[in-house]
Amino acid sequence: MEDQMVTVVGERFCVPYTMELVVKRKLQSFSKSLYEAFDATGNFLLQVDGGVWKFQKKRVMKDPAGLPVATLREKQALSWKHQWMIHQGESSERNHFLCTVQKSNALRIKNNLDVFLGNRYKDHGRDFHVTGSFSSLSFKVIRANTVIAEVRHNFTWGSCKGKESFKVKVYPEVDYAFIVALLVIMNESDGP
């Protein structure tokens, strides 16, 4: 990939070096799930909060100060494509629309997602592709033919109790908030 910054949520989430993150997911109740992202030294970076069993899922990503960074909403329409919309802050306005994320194909064994940036939705094909597997919550994020991030699920006994842990490798100049949003969507899309 040329020395081009990959920014979707915001430039402040792009760093000039490879960033290693740990994202922890905790099922707080049947209606609430919490994701927290930390850097390699344990500094708190992002939190994503929202209900689990609602008809329309909504997740709000916040920075360490508690300010909304992005909102992830599952599209209301019943569709085999399982579509999500990401907006800036807590907005749902068209001028704050960042991207659409949807399943590539409902009939595939692998859990794959396509990402279309808001200003180019389906005009020139997908902008990013997320490819995972049926047997694992691990995946890679690809732009053109270049891997820009990798997520590895760490299975522990806590996984059986509603606690998941992911190791995330985000390559230089790639928006880590965007990658965390994709992790949340991939995890939420993994279920029925």
N, C-alpha and C positions, 0 to 999 in steps of 0.2 A: 504494500500500500504506500502510495506517495506520502510524504510528510504532511499529511492532511489531518486536521483535527476532526474527530467524529463527535459532534455535539448534538444532542437531541433535547435533553432536559435543561442543560446550561453549561456554559464554558467553565464555570467555577468548579465543575466536577471532572474536568480534564486535567491530568497531571503529565509532565514530560517523562515519566518513568513507568515501568511496569508496576502495577499496584496489586498487592495481595490483600484480599478481604476475607473475613469470616462473616457469614450471614447465618443468624440463628432464627429459627422459626419455632414459635411456641403456640400450641393450641391452648387458648385460655379457657374456653368453654365451647359448647356446641355452636355458638353463634359468633365467636370472636377468635381471630388469629393475629399474632403479633410477629413481625419480622424486625430484626435489629442487625445493622451492618457495622462492623468494626474493622479498623485497619490492622496491619500485622502486629502493631505494638499495643493493641487493645483500645485505641481511641474510638469513641462512639461517633459514627458518621451519619447514619440515616436510620429512620424508623418508618415502617409501613404497618398501618393498623386498619382493621376492618372486619366486618362480619363474614362468617363462613357459609351459613345456610339461608341466606336471603335470596329472594327471587332474582334480584339484580345485585350482583356483587359490586362493592365499591371499596377501594383501598386508597388511603391518603398517605403519601410519603412526606415525612417532615425531616428538617435538618436538626442538628443538635440543640438549637435554640427553640425548637418546637414550631417553627414556621413552615407552612405548607409549601412543598417544592413541586409536587405533581399529584394528580388524582387519576387513578386507574378505575375505569368503569366497564363492567361487562355490558355489552350491547343487549338491550331489552328483547329484541326480536329472537324468536326461537330459530336457531340456525345450526346446521351441522358444521359450519365453519368456526363456531365458538369465537366470537369477535370481541375484542376489547378496544377501548378508546383511551388515549392518554392525553390529558390536558395540563397546562401549566397551572401551578398553585392549586386552589380548590375550585377553579372555574370549570364551567361546562360550555362556555361561550366559544363560538367558532373561531374568533381571533386568538384564542389561547390553545387551540387544538395543536397537538404535537405530532401524533401518529396513531395509526390503527395497527393492531396486532391480531392476527387470526390464524387458525389452524390451516396448514397447507392443504391437507387432504384428510377427511374424516375416516377414510377407509384404510389408511396406512397403519402398520404395526408400530412404527416409530412415531414419537411425539414431535412433530415439526411445526414451526410457526413461521409465518411471513410477516414482515414489518414494512409498512408503507408510510413514509413521512407525510405529514399533514398537507404540505404545500404541493405534493406530487401524487396524491392518492391514486394509485392504479394507472397513472398516465404513462409511466415508463417501466412498469413492472416493479417488483419488490425492491426495497432498498437494503434490507437485511434479511438473513435467513437464520433461523434457530433450529438446530438439529440435535435431537436426543435419541433415546432408545426406549423401547417398551419396558425393559426390565430395570431401568435405572432413572433416577431424577437428574443425572448428570447430562450436560449438553455443551455445545459450542455455538458461538454467535459469529456469523460469517457476513462480511461485506464484500461484494464481488466474489473473488476467490480467496480472500484473505481472512483468516481467523483473527477476530479482534478481542475475543474474550472466551474463557473456558470456565465452566462451573462443574465442580465435582461434589457429589452428594456423599457425606460421611455417615454411613449407617452405624448407629450405636443402639444399645438397648433403650436409650431414651427415645429413639424413633418410634418404638412401640407405645410410648406414653405420650405421644403428641409433641415431642421435641425433636426437631430436625436441625442438622448443621450442614452448611455448604462452604466449601473453599472456592473462592472466586479469584481468577487471575485476569486482570484487565490490562491490556497492552497500552503502551504510551499514547497519550493524546486521545484516549477514548473515554467518553462520558460514563463514569462508573455508576451514576444515579440511573441512567438508562439501562445499564446491565442489571442492576438490582431490580428495576421494574420488570424486566424480562424474566428474571428468576421468579418473582412473585407470580406473574402471569403463567409461566410454564408450570409452576407448582399447583396453581389453582386449576389449570386446564388439564392436569394429569388425572383428575378424578372424573367421574361420570358427568 
